[in-house]
Amino acid sequence: MKELLRTNDAVLLSWVDALLKDARIRAIVLDRHTSSLEGSLGVLPRRLMVEDADADRARRILRDAHVPLPEAPAP
């Protein structure tokens, strides 16, 4: 699994998840339920993960949608 995005923005995560689902790319949001541990403050970022084989295509889709992404780590 590769991390594509790390954010506290629940709306952005929902939108990105929908974009990827539309492209038939399975995405998993990790740390989604940590808000109950942190008191629902939204301090801990959520991580959006995709399968290694889908990572490059998912990054292209998100870049085309103008989603700010961190640089991909070198292989």
N, C-alpha and C positions, 0 to 999 in steps of 0.2 A: 504494500500500500504506500502511496505517496501523498504527502500533504500538499494541497494546493493553496489553501487559504487558512488564516488564523485571524479571527475577529470576534469582537463583542457585539457586533451588529446583527441581531436576530433577523431583521428584515432582509439584509443583504444575504445572509446564509440561506434563507428560504427562497429568495429569488435565484441564487446561483444553483441551489439544489434543483429547482424547477427547470432551469436552462439545461442542466446536465441530464435530467430525466427525459426531457424532450429529445435529446440527442442519443437516448438509450445508453447513457453512461451511468453506472451505479455509483452513487456517492454515499459516504457515511459521514455523519457529523459526530465527532467524538467530544466528550465533555459537555454534552447538551444538558445533562441533569446536575451539573455541579452547582447550579444556581441555588438549589436547596441547601447545599453545604455552605455557600458563601452568603446566605441571607438574601438572595435574589437581588444583589447589587449590580450584577453584570460585570464584575471585575475580572473574572477569569475568562480568557478567550476560548472560543469553540474552534475546533479544527475540522476542516473539510478534507476528507481523504477519498482517493479513487484508486482503483487497481493500477498497478505499474503499467500494464499494457495500454490503458486508457489515458494516462497522464498527459502525454503530449497533445493529443486531440482535445482533451478537456481544457488544457491551458489555452489552446488556440480559440476555442469557443468563448472562453471567458475574456480573453484579450479583445476579441471582436466585439464583445458586449461592453467593453471599456471598464471591466472590473480590474481594479489595481491589484496586481499579484506580485509577491516577492520573486526575486530571480530564482530560477531553478538551480538547485545545487549541481555542481559538476559531477558526472558519473564516476 
